[in-house]
Amino acid sequence: MIEFIDRLRDKTDINTLSPLTWAYVGDSVYELYIRTNLINNTKLKPHKLHIESIKYVKAKAQAEILNKIEEKLTDYEKEIVRRGRNAENHHLPKNASVQEYMYSTGFEALIGYLYLTKNDDRLKEILDWCLEK
């Protein structure tokens, strides 16, 4: 399979990146996953797609998902989440509590880290858990 987007950094280099950088990438990966899932499984128009996707990608929803899946994570994955959650972020959330925002950042850091390290099978498994009711 040809990679659509080259992920050129090796794991050692990725480990030196800020957890907020992992979260920056994870935010995009997760949103693309949700949007693609909605396109594949609904016939909603763009505005409704946006409304539906927000239910999954807002900070409160991500914090709830992390809480739901945390027991399934490895110790190393929990450490990635912890680093993302505890990273010093000067952004103040608009529509979430500070705690929800911190946990959503931890969730996004995990998604970004798995993506950047090309751990695609595990990433897919975790993303699929996010859609389980």
N, CA, C and O atoms as a GROMACS GRO file, in nm:
protein
  532
    1MET      N    1   0.084  -0.119   0.000
    1MET     CA    2   0.000   0.000   0.000
    1MET      C    3   0.089   0.125   0.000
    1MET      O    4   0.186   0.134   0.075
    2ILE      N    5   0.055   0.219  -0.082
    2ILE     CA    6   0.128   0.344  -0.090
    2ILE      C    7   0.069   0.440   0.012
    2ILE      O    8  -0.053   0.458   0.020
    3GLU      N    9   0.156   0.502   0.091
    3GLU     CA   10   0.109   0.600   0.189
    3GLU      C   11   0.064   0.726   0.118
    3GLU      O   12   0.134   0.778   0.031
    4PHE      N   13  -0.051   0.773   0.154
    4PHE     CA   14  -0.103   0.897   0.098
    4PHE      C   15  -0.026   1.016   0.154
    4PHE      O   16   0.004   1.111   0.081
    5ILE      N   17   0.005   1.011   0.282
    5ILE     CA   18   0.079   1.118   0.348
    5ILE      C   19   0.204   1.055   0.409
    5ILE      O   20   0.194   0.965   0.492
    6ASP      N   21   0.321   1.103   0.368
    6ASP     CA   22   0.446   1.050   0.423
    6ASP      C   23   0.462   1.090   0.568
    6ASP      O   24   0.448   1.208   0.603
    7ARG      N   25   0.490   0.993   0.649
    7ARG     CA   26   0.522   1.018   0.790
    7ARG      C   27   0.668   0.979   0.805
    7ARG      O   28   0.700   0.862   0.826
    8LEU      N   29   0.755   1.076   0.793
    8LEU     CA   30   0.897   1.051   0.776
    8LEU      C   31   0.976   1.038   0.906
    8LEU      O   32   1.084   0.979   0.906
    9ARG      N   33   0.926   1.090   1.013
    9ARG     CA   34   1.002   1.088   1.138
    9ARG      C   35   1.002   0.948   1.198
    9ARG      O   36   0.904   0.874   1.187
   10ASP      N   37   1.114   0.914   1.262
   10ASP     CA   38   1.118   0.784   1.330
   10ASP      C   39   1.066   0.800   1.472
   10ASP      O   40   1.050   0.912   1.521
   11LYS      N   41   1.040   0.687   1.537
   11LYS     CA   42   0.977   0.688   1.670
   11LYS      C   43   1.060   0.766   1.771
   11LYS      O   44   1.004   0.836   1.855
   12THR      N   45   1.193   0.754   1.765
   12THR     CA   46   1.279   0.826   1.859
   12THR      C   47   1.258   0.976   1.845
   12THR      O   48   1.249   1.047   1.945
   13ASP      N   49   1.250   1.023   1.722
   13ASP     CA   50   1.228   1.165   1.696
   13ASP      C   51   1.088   1.208   1.743
   13ASP      O   52   1.072   1.315   1.801
   14ILE      N   53   0.990   1.125   1.716
   14ILE     CA   54   0.852   1.156   1.756
   14ILE      C   55   0.840   1.166   1.908
   14ILE      O   56   0.765   1.248   1.960
   15ASN      N   57   0.915   1.082   1.978
   15ASN     CA   58   0.912   1.085   2.125
   15ASN      C   59   0.964   1.216   2.182
   15ASN      O   60   0.933   1.251   2.295
   16THR      N   61   1.043   1.290   2.104
   16THR     CA   62   1.097   1.418   2.152
   16THR      C   63   1.004   1.535   2.123
   16THR      O   64   1.026   1.645   2.172
   17LEU      N   65   0.900   1.512   2.044
   17LEU     CA   66   0.804   1.618   2.014
   17LEU      C   67   0.719   1.648   2.137
   17LEU      O   68   0.700   1.563   2.224
   18SER      N   69   0.669   1.768   2.143
   18SER     CA   70   0.578   1.806   2.250
   18SER      C   71   0.448   1.726   2.240
   18SER      O   72   0.400   1.702   2.129
   19PRO      N   73   0.393   1.685   2.353
   19PRO     CA   74   0.261   1.620   2.349
   19PRO      C   75   0.154   1.707   2.283
   19PRO      O   76   0.057   1.655   2.228
   20LEU      N   77   0.172   1.838   2.288
   20LEU     CA   78   0.076   1.926   2.221
   20LEU      C   79   0.090   1.915   2.068
   20LEU      O   80  -0.006   1.938   1.996
   21THR      N   81   0.208   1.879   2.019
   21THR     CA   82   0.226   1.854   1.877
   21THR      C   83   0.154   1.725   1.839
   21THR      O   84   0.089   1.718   1.734
   22TRP      N   85   0.166   1.623   1.923
   22TRP     CA   86   0.090   1.499   1.898
   22TRP      C   87  -0.059   1.530   1.892
   22TRP      O   88  -0.130   1.481   1.805
   23ALA      N   89  -0.106   1.612   1.988
   23ALA     CA   90  -0.248   1.646   1.994
   23ALA      C   91  -0.291   1.727   1.871
   23ALA      O   92  -0.402   1.710   1.820
   24TYR      N   93  -0.204   1.813   1.825
   24TYR     CA   94  -0.232   1.893   1.705
   24TYR      C   95  -0.260   1.802   1.585
   24TYR      O   96  -0.354   1.824   1.510
   25VAL      N   97  -0.177   1.699   1.570
   25VAL     CA   98  -0.197   1.604   1.461
   25VAL      C   99  -0.318   1.515   1.491
   25VAL      O  100  -0.400   1.488   1.402
   26GLY      N  101  -0.329   1.470   1.615
   26GLY     CA  102  -0.439   1.381   1.654
   26GLY      C  103  -0.576   1.444   1.632
   26GLY      O  104  -0.671   1.375   1.595
   27ASP      N  105  -0.587   1.573   1.655
   27ASP     CA  106  -0.712   1.644   1.632
   27ASP      C  107  -0.756   1.628   1.488
   27ASP      O  108  -0.872   1.599   1.460
   28SER      N  109  -0.664   1.645   1.396
   28SER     CA  110  -0.695   1.632   1.254
   28SER      C  111  -0.728   1.489   1.214
   28SER      O  112  -0.823   1.464   1.140
   29VAL      N  113  -0.648   1.396   1.263
   29VAL     CA  114  -0.669   1.255   1.230
   29VAL      C  115  -0.807   1.210   1.279
   29VAL      O  116  -0.882   1.145   1.206
   30TYR      N  117  -0.839   1.246   1.403
   30TYR     CA  118  -0.967   1.205   1.460
   30TYR      C  119  -1.084   1.269   1.385
   30TYR      O  120  -1.184   1.203   1.356
   31GLU      N  121  -1.072   1.397   1.355
   31GLU     CA  122  -1.181   1.463   1.283
   31GLU      C  123  -1.200   1.403   1.144
   31GLU      O  124  -1.313   1.385   1.100
   32LEU      N  125  -1.091   1.373   1.075
   32LEU     CA  126  -1.103   1.311   0.944
   32LEU      C  127  -1.167   1.172   0.955
   32LEU      O  128  -1.249   1.135   0.871
   33TYR      N  129  -1.131   1.096   1.058
   33TYR     CA  130  -1.191   0.965   1.081
   33TYR      C  131  -1.342   0.979   1.100
   33TYR      O  132  -1.419   0.905   1.039
   34ILE      N  133  -1.383   1.071   1.185
   34ILE     CA  134  -1.527   1.091   1.212
   34ILE      C  135  -1.599   1.136   1.086
   34ILE      O  136  -1.706   1.083   1.054
   35ARG      N  137  -1.544   1.232   1.016
   35ARG     CA  138  -1.609   1.282   0.895
   35ARG      C  139  -1.621   1.172   0.790
   35ARG      O  140  -1.725   1.158   0.726
   36THR      N  141  -1.515   1.095   0.772
   36THR     CA  142  -1.518   0.986   0.674
   36THR      C  143  -1.622   0.883   0.714
   36THR      O  144  -1.696   0.833   0.628
   37ASN      N  145  -1.629   0.851   0.842
   37ASN     CA  146  -1.728   0.754   0.890
   37ASN      C  147  -1.869   0.804   0.862
   37ASN      O  148  -1.955   0.727   0.819
   38LEU      N  149  -1.894   0.931   0.886
   38LEU     CA  150  -2.027   0.987   0.860
   38LEU      C  151  -2.061   0.985   0.711
   38LEU      O  152  -2.174   0.954   0.673
   39ILE      N  153  -1.964   1.017   0.628
   39ILE     CA  154  -1.986   1.013   0.483
   39ILE      C  155  -2.017   0.870   0.437
   39ILE      O  156  -2.104   0.848   0.352
   40ASN      N  157  -1.946   0.774   0.494
   40ASN     CA  158  -1.964   0.634   0.455
   40ASN      C  159  -2.095   0.575   0.504
   40ASN      O  160  -2.147   0.480   0.444
   41ASN      N  161  -2.150   0.628   0.612
   41ASN     CA  162  -2.264   0.562   0.676
   41ASN      C  163  -2.392   0.645   0.682
   41ASN      O  164  -2.492   0.600   0.739
   42THR      N  165  -2.390   0.763   0.625
   42THR     CA  166  -2.512   0.845   0.624
   42THR      C  167  -2.528   0.908   0.486
   42THR      O  168  -2.440   0.899   0.400
   43LYS      N  169  -2.640   0.972   0.467
   43LYS     CA  170  -2.664   1.049   0.345
   43LYS      C  171  -2.694   1.193   0.382
   43LYS      O  172  -2.772   1.262   0.316
   44LEU      N  173  -2.631   1.239   0.490
   44LEU     CA  174  -2.655   1.375   0.538
   44LEU      C  175  -2.592   1.478   0.445
   44LEU      O  176  -2.492   1.451   0.378
   45LYS      N  177  -2.652   1.595   0.443
   45LYS     CA  178  -2.598   1.708   0.368
   45LYS      C  179  -2.489   1.775   0.453
   45LYS      O  180  -2.484   1.754   0.574
   46PRO      N  181  -2.402   1.854   0.389
   46PRO     CA  182  -2.286   1.909   0.460
   46PRO      C  183  -2.315   1.976   0.594
   46PRO      O  184  -2.243   1.952   0.691
   47HIS      N  185  -2.417   2.058   0.603
   47HIS     CA  186  -2.446   2.124   0.731
   47HIS      C  187  -2.480   2.022   0.838
   47HIS      O  188  -2.432   2.032   0.952
   48LYS      N  189  -2.562   1.924   0.804
   48LYS     CA  190  -2.598   1.818   0.901
   48LYS      C  191  -2.477   1.732   0.934
   48LYS      O  192  -2.463   1.686   1.048
   49LEU      N  193  -2.390   1.709   0.837
   49LEU     CA  194  -2.266   1.635   0.864
   49LEU      C  195  -2.184   1.709   0.970
   49LEU      O  196  -2.130   1.648   1.062
   50HIS      N  197  -2.175   1.840   0.955
   50HIS     CA  198  -2.101   1.921   1.051
   50HIS      C  199  -2.164   1.911   1.190
   50HIS      O  200  -2.093   1.891   1.289
   51ILE      N  201  -2.293   1.925   1.197
   51ILE     CA  202  -2.364   1.918   1.325
   51ILE      C  203  -2.340   1.782   1.391
   51ILE      O  204  -2.314   1.774   1.511
   52GLU      N  205  -2.348   1.676   1.312
   52GLU     CA  206  -2.329   1.541   1.365
   52GLU      C  207  -2.184   1.518   1.409
   52GLU      O  208  -2.159   1.456   1.512
   53SER      N  209  -2.089   1.567   1.331
   53SER     CA  210  -1.948   1.545   1.365
   53SER      C  211  -1.910   1.615   1.494
   53SER      O  212  -1.827   1.565   1.570
   54ILE      N  213  -1.970   1.730   1.520
   54ILE     CA  214  -1.940   1.803   1.643
   54ILE      C  215  -1.971   1.718   1.766
   54ILE      O  216  -1.903   1.731   1.869
   55LYS      N  217  -2.071   1.632   1.758
   55LYS     CA  218  -2.106   1.546   1.870
   55LYS      C  219  -1.990   1.456   1.911
   55LYS      O  220  -1.984   1.411   2.026
   56TYR      N  221  -1.899   1.428   1.819
   56TYR     CA  222  -1.786   1.340   1.845
   56TYR      C  223  -1.656   1.415   1.872
   56TYR      O  224  -1.572   1.368   1.950
   57VAL      N  225  -1.638   1.531   1.809
   57VAL     CA  226  -1.508   1.596   1.813
   57VAL      C  227  -1.496   1.707   1.917
   57VAL      O  228  -1.386   1.756   1.941
   58LYS      N  229  -1.606   1.747   1.978
   58LYS     CA  230  -1.594   1.851   2.080
   58LYS      C  231  -1.521   1.795   2.202
   58LYS      O  232  -1.520   1.674   2.225
   59ALA      N  233  -1.461   1.883   2.279
   59ALA     CA  234  -1.376   1.843   2.392
   59ALA      C  235  -1.451   1.753   2.491
   59ALA      O  236  -1.397   1.652   2.537
   60LYS      N  237  -1.573   1.789   2.523
   60LYS     CA  238  -1.650   1.709   2.620
   60LYS      C  239  -1.668   1.566   2.570
   60LYS      O  240  -1.654   1.471   2.647
   61ALA      N  241  -1.700   1.550   2.442
   61ALA     CA  242  -1.720   1.416   2.385
   61ALA      C  243  -1.590   1.337   2.386
   61ALA      O  244  -1.590   1.218   2.417
   62GLN      N  245  -1.479   1.401   2.352
   62GLN     CA  246  -1.350   1.332   2.352
   62GLN      C  247  -1.311   1.289   2.493
   62GLN      O  248  -1.257   1.180   2.512
   63ALA      N  249  -1.337   1.374   2.591
   63ALA     CA  250  -1.307   1.338   2.730
   63ALA      C  251  -1.391   1.218   2.773
   63ALA      O  252  -1.341   1.128   2.841
   64GLU      N  253  -1.518   1.215   2.733
   64GLU     CA  254  -1.605   1.101   2.764
   64GLU      C  255  -1.557   0.974   2.695
   64GLU      O  256  -1.559   0.866   2.754
   65ILE      N  257  -1.514   0.986   2.572
   65ILE     CA  258  -1.462   0.869   2.499
   65ILE      C  259  -1.337   0.816   2.568
   65ILE      O  260  -1.323   0.695   2.586
   66LEU      N  261  -1.247   0.906   2.605
   66LEU     CA  262  -1.126   0.863   2.673
   66LEU      C  263  -1.160   0.789   2.802
   66LEU      O  264  -1.101   0.685   2.832
   67ASN      N  265  -1.254   0.840   2.876
   67ASN     CA  266  -1.297   0.775   2.999
   67ASN      C  267  -1.352   0.635   2.970
   67ASN      O  268  -1.328   0.541   3.047
   68LYS      N  269  -1.424   0.621   2.860
   68LYS     CA  270  -1.485   0.493   2.822
   68LYS      C  271  -1.380   0.390   2.780
   68LYS      O  272  -1.395   0.272   2.810
   69ILE      N  273  -1.276   0.433   2.710
   69ILE     CA  274  -1.180   0.338   2.654
   69ILE      C  275  -1.052   0.322   2.737
   69ILE      O  276  -0.970   0.235   2.708
   70GLU      N  277  -1.035   0.404   2.838
   70GLU     CA  278  -0.907   0.408   2.911
   70GLU      C  279  -0.865   0.271   2.965
   70GLU      O  280  -0.746   0.239   2.964
   71GLU      N  281  -0.959   0.192   3.012
   71GLU     CA  282  -0.923   0.061   3.068
   71GLU      C  283  -0.870  -0.035   2.961
   71GLU      O  284  -0.804  -0.134   2.994
   72LYS      N  285  -0.897  -0.007   2.834
   72LYS     CA  286  -0.850  -0.092   2.724
   72LYS      C  287  -0.710  -0.052   2.675
   72LYS      O  288  -0.650  -0.123   2.594
   73LEU      N  289  -0.659   0.061   2.722
   73LEU     CA  290  -0.530   0.111   2.677
   73LEU      C  291  -0.416   0.040   2.750
   73LEU      O  292  -0.430  -0.003   2.864
   74THR      N  293  -0.304   0.030   2.680
   74THR     CA  294  -0.184  -0.025   2.743
   74THR      C  295  -0.127   0.079   2.840
   74THR      O  296  -0.165   0.196   2.836
   75ASP      N  297  -0.037   0.034   2.925
   75ASP     CA  298   0.028   0.128   3.017
   75ASP      C  299   0.102   0.238   2.941
   75ASP      O  300   0.101   0.354   2.981
   76TYR      N  301   0.167   0.201   2.832
   76TYR     CA  302   0.240   0.300   2.752
   76TYR      C  303   0.143   0.401   2.691
   76TYR      O  304   0.172   0.521   2.690
   77GLU      N  305   0.030   0.355   2.641
   77GLU     CA  306  -0.070   0.446   2.584
   77GLU      C  307  -0.126   0.538   2.692
   77GLU      O  308  -0.151   0.656   2.666
   78LYS      N  309  -0.146   0.486   2.811
   78LYS     CA  310  -0.192   0.570   2.922
   78LYS      C  311  -0.089   0.677   2.956
   78LYS      O  312  -0.125   0.788   2.995
   79GLU      N  313   0.038   0.643   2.942
   79GLU     CA  314   0.144   0.741   2.967
   79GLU      C  315   0.141   0.851   2.860
   79GLU      O  316   0.161   0.968   2.892
   80ILE      N  317   0.115   0.815   2.736
   80ILE     CA  318   0.102   0.915   2.629
   80ILE      C  319  -0.016   1.008   2.660
   80ILE      O  320  -0.004   1.130   2.647
   81VAL      N  321  -0.127   0.950   2.702
   81VAL     CA  322  -0.245   1.030   2.739
   81VAL      C  323  -0.211   1.123   2.855
   81VAL      O  324  -0.246   1.241   2.852
   82ARG      N  325  -0.142   1.070   2.955
   82ARG     CA  326  -0.106   1.151   3.072
   82ARG      C  327  -0.020   1.270   3.031
   82ARG      O  328  -0.041   1.382   3.076
   83ARG      N  329   0.078   1.244   2.945
   83ARG     CA  330   0.166   1.352   2.899
   83ARG      C  331   0.086   1.458   2.822
   83ARG      O  332   0.110   1.577   2.839
   84GLY      N  333  -0.007   1.415   2.739
   84GLY     CA  334  -0.090   1.510   2.666
   84GLY      C  335  -0.182   1.588   2.758
   84GLY      O  336  -0.200   1.709   2.743
   85ARG      N  337  -0.239   1.518   2.853
   85ARG     CA  338  -0.333   1.580   2.949
   85ARG      C  339  -0.262   1.685   3.034
   85ARG      O  340  -0.318   1.789   3.065
   86ASN      N  341  -0.138   1.656   3.073
   86ASN     CA  342  -0.065   1.744   3.165
   86ASN      C  343   0.022   1.848   3.094
   86ASN      O  344   0.087   1.929   3.161
   87ALA      N  345   0.023   1.847   2.962
   87ALA     CA  346   0.104   1.945   2.888
   87ALA      C  347   0.051   2.086   2.916
   87ALA      O  348  -0.070   2.109   2.920
   88GLU      N  349   0.144   2.178   2.935
   88GLU     CA  350   0.104   2.315   2.964
   88GLU      C  351   0.049   2.380   2.838
   88GLU      O  352   0.121   2.400   2.740
   89ASN      N  353  -0.077   2.411   2.844
   89ASN     CA  354  -0.146   2.469   2.729
   89ASN      C  355  -0.206   2.601   2.773
   89ASN      O  356  -0.278   2.607   2.872
   90HIS      N  357  -0.177   2.706   2.702
   90HIS     CA  358  -0.226   2.839   2.740
   90HIS      C  359  -0.358   2.875   2.674
   90HIS      O  360  -0.405   2.988   2.684
   91HIS      N  361  -0.417   2.777   2.605
   91HIS     CA  362  -0.545   2.800   2.539
   91HIS      C  363  -0.658   2.776   2.639
   91HIS      O  364  -0.661   2.673   2.707
   92LEU      N  365  -0.748   2.869   2.648
   92LEU     CA  366  -0.863   2.853   2.736
   92LEU      C  367  -0.981   2.800   2.656
   92LEU      O  368  -1.017   2.857   2.553
   93PRO      N  369  -1.043   2.692   2.703
   93PRO     CA  370  -1.156   2.634   2.629
   93PRO      C  371  -1.277   2.726   2.634
   93PRO      O  372  -1.303   2.793   2.733
   94LYS      N  373  -1.352   2.726   2.523
   94LYS     CA  374  -1.474   2.807   2.515
   94LYS      C  375  -1.596   2.727   2.560
   94LYS      O  376  -1.680   2.777   2.634
   95ASN      N  377  -1.605   2.603   2.513
   95ASN     CA  378  -1.728   2.527   2.534
   95ASN      C  379  -1.707   2.400   2.615
   95ASN      O  380  -1.781   2.303   2.600
   96ALA      N  381  -1.606   2.402   2.701
   96ALA     CA  382  -1.577   2.285   2.783
   96ALA      C  383  -1.512   2.332   2.912
   96ALA      O  384  -1.459   2.443   2.920
   97SER      N  385  -1.518   2.246   3.012
   97SER     CA  386  -1.447   2.277   3.135
   97SER      C  387  -1.297   2.258   3.111
   97SER      O  388  -1.258   2.194   3.014
   98VAL      N  389  -1.215   2.313   3.198
   98VAL     CA  390  -1.070   2.297   3.187
   98VAL      C  391  -1.034   2.149   3.193
   98VAL      O  392  -0.948   2.102   3.118
   99GLN      N  393  -1.099   2.075   3.282
   99GLN     CA  394  -1.071   1.932   3.294
   99GLN      C  395  -1.107   1.856   3.166
   99GLN      O  396  -1.030   1.772   3.119
  100GLU      N  397  -1.223   1.886   3.109
  100GLU     CA  398  -1.263   1.821   2.983
  100GLU      C  399  -1.162   1.853   2.874
  100GLU      O  400  -1.124   1.765   2.796
  101TYR      N  401  -1.119   1.977   2.868
  101TYR     CA  402  -1.023   2.018   2.767
  101TYR      C  403  -0.890   1.946   2.785
  101TYR      O  404  -0.828   1.903   2.687
  102MET      N  405  -0.845   1.931   2.908
  102MET     CA  406  -0.720   1.860   2.936
  102MET      C  407  -0.730   1.713   2.893
  102MET      O  408  -0.638   1.659   2.833
  103TYR      N  409  -0.842   1.650   2.925
  103TYR     CA  410  -0.860   1.509   2.888
  103TYR      C  411  -0.874   1.492   2.737
  103TYR      O  412  -0.826   1.394   2.681
  104SER      N  413  -0.941   1.586   2.672
  104SER     CA  414  -0.952   1.577   2.526
  104SER      C  415  -0.814   1.596   2.461
  104SER      O  416  -0.785   1.534   2.359
  105THR      N  417  -0.731   1.681   2.520
  105THR     CA  418  -0.595   1.698   2.469
  105THR      C  419  -0.516   1.568   2.486
  105THR      O  420  -0.438   1.531   2.398
  106GLY      N  421  -0.535   1.499   2.598
  106GLY     CA  422  -0.471   1.369   2.618
  106GLY      C  423  -0.517   1.267   2.515
  106GLY      O  424  -0.436   1.191   2.462
  107PHE      N  425  -0.645   1.266   2.487
  107PHE     CA  426  -0.701   1.177   2.385
  107PHE      C  427  -0.640   1.208   2.248
  107PHE      O  428  -0.595   1.117   2.178
  108GLU      N  429  -0.640   1.335   2.211
  108GLU     CA  430  -0.584   1.375   2.081
  108GLU      C  431  -0.435   1.344   2.073
  108GLU      O  432  -0.386   1.307   1.966
  109ALA      N  433  -0.363   1.359   2.184
  109ALA     CA  434  -0.220   1.327   2.185
  109ALA      C  435  -0.199   1.179   2.154
  109ALA      O  436  -0.109   1.145   2.078
  110LEU      N  437  -0.281   1.092   2.212
  110LEU     CA  438  -0.271   0.949   2.184
  110LEU      C  439  -0.297   0.920   2.036
  110LEU      O  440  -0.222   0.846   1.973
  111ILE      N  441  -0.401   0.978   1.982
  111ILE     CA  442  -0.435   0.955   1.841
  111ILE      C  443  -0.320   1.004   1.752
  111ILE      O  444  -0.278   0.934   1.660
  112GLY      N  445  -0.270   1.123   1.780
  112GLY     CA  446  -0.160   1.178   1.702
  112GLY      C  447  -0.033   1.095   1.714
  112GLY      O  448   0.037   1.072   1.615
  113TYR      N  449  -0.003   1.052   1.835
  113TYR     CA  450   0.117   0.971   1.856
  113TYR      C  451   0.110   0.840   1.779
  113TYR      O  452   0.206   0.802   1.712
  114LEU      N  453  -0.002   0.772   1.788
  114LEU     CA  454  -0.017   0.645   1.716
  114LEU      C  455  -0.009   0.667   1.565
  114LEU      O  456   0.050   0.586   1.493
  115TYR      N  457  -0.067   0.775   1.517
  115TYR     CA  458  -0.060   0.806   1.375
  115TYR      C  459   0.083   0.834   1.332
  115TYR      O  460   0.131   0.778   1.233
  116LEU      N  461   0.152   0.920   1.406
  116LEU     CA  462   0.288   0.959   1.368
  116LEU      C  463   0.386   0.843   1.374
  116LEU      O  464   0.482   0.838   1.296
  117THR      N  465   0.363   0.750   1.467
  117THR     CA  466   0.452   0.634   1.480
  117THR      C  467   0.410   0.520   1.390
  117THR      O  468   0.465   0.410   1.398
  118LYS      N  469   0.312   0.544   1.304
  118LYS     CA  470   0.263   0.447   1.205
  118LYS      C  471   0.208   0.320   1.270
  118LYS      O  472   0.214   0.212   1.211
  119ASN      N  473   0.155   0.334   1.389
  119ASN     CA  474   0.092   0.221   1.458
  119ASN      C  475  -0.054   0.216   1.413
  119ASN      O  476  -0.146   0.230   1.494
  120ASP      N  477  -0.072   0.195   1.284
  120ASP     CA  478  -0.204   0.210   1.222
  120ASP      C  479  -0.306   0.107   1.266
  120ASP      O  480  -0.424   0.139   1.278
  121ASP      N  481  -0.263  -0.016   1.290
  121ASP     CA  482  -0.359  -0.119   1.335
  121ASP      C  483  -0.417  -0.082   1.471
  121ASP      O  484  -0.537  -0.092   1.493
  122ARG      N  485  -0.330  -0.040   1.563
  122ARG     CA  486  -0.378  -0.001   1.696
  122ARG      C  487  -0.462   0.127   1.688
  122ARG      O  488  -0.563   0.140   1.757
  123LEU      N  489  -0.419   0.219   1.605
  123LEU     CA  490  -0.494   0.343   1.587
  123LEU      C  491  -0.635   0.312   1.539
  123LEU      O  492  -0.732   0.366   1.592
  124LYS      N  493  -0.647   0.227   1.440
  124LYS     CA  494  -0.779   0.189   1.387
  124LYS      C  495  -0.864   0.122   1.494
  124LYS      O  496  -0.983   0.150   1.505
  125GLU      N  497  -0.802   0.034   1.573
  125GLU     CA  498  -0.875  -0.033   1.681
  125GLU      C  499  -0.931   0.068   1.780
  125GLU      O  500  -1.047   0.060   1.819
  126ILE      N  501  -0.849   0.163   1.822
  126ILE     CA  502  -0.893   0.264   1.918
  126ILE      C  503  -0.999   0.355   1.857
  126ILE      O  504  -1.098   0.387   1.922
  127LEU      N  505  -0.978   0.396   1.733
  127LEU     CA  506  -1.079   0.481   1.668
  127LEU      C  507  -1.212   0.409   1.655
  127LEU      O  508  -1.318   0.471   1.672
  128ASP      N  509  -1.209   0.281   1.624
  128ASP     CA  510  -1.334   0.205   1.616
  128ASP      C  511  -1.405   0.199   1.751
  128ASP      O  512  -1.528   0.204   1.756
  129TRP      N  513  -1.329   0.189   1.860
  129TRP     CA  514  -1.392   0.190   1.993
  129TRP      C  515  -1.467   0.319   2.016
  129TRP      O  516  -1.569   0.320   2.085
  130CYS      N  517  -1.419   0.428   1.958
  130CYS     CA  518  -1.481   0.559   1.979
  130CYS      C  519  -1.623   0.565   1.926
  130CYS      O  520  -1.704   0.645   1.972
  131LEU      N  521  -1.653   0.480   1.829
  131LEU     CA  522  -1.787   0.482   1.770
  131LEU      C  523  -1.882   0.378   1.831
  131LEU      O  524  -2.000   0.375   1.798
  132GLU      N  525  -1.829   0.294   1.918
  132GLU     CA  526  -1.915   0.195   1.984
  132GLU      C  527  -2.008   0.268   2.080
  132GLU      O  528  -1.967   0.359   2.152
  133LYS      N  529  -2.130   0.227   2.079
  133LYS     CA  530  -2.230   0.290   2.168
  133LYS      C  531  -2.221   0.232   2.308
  133LYS      O  532  -2.296   0.273   2.396
   0.00000   0.00000   0.00000
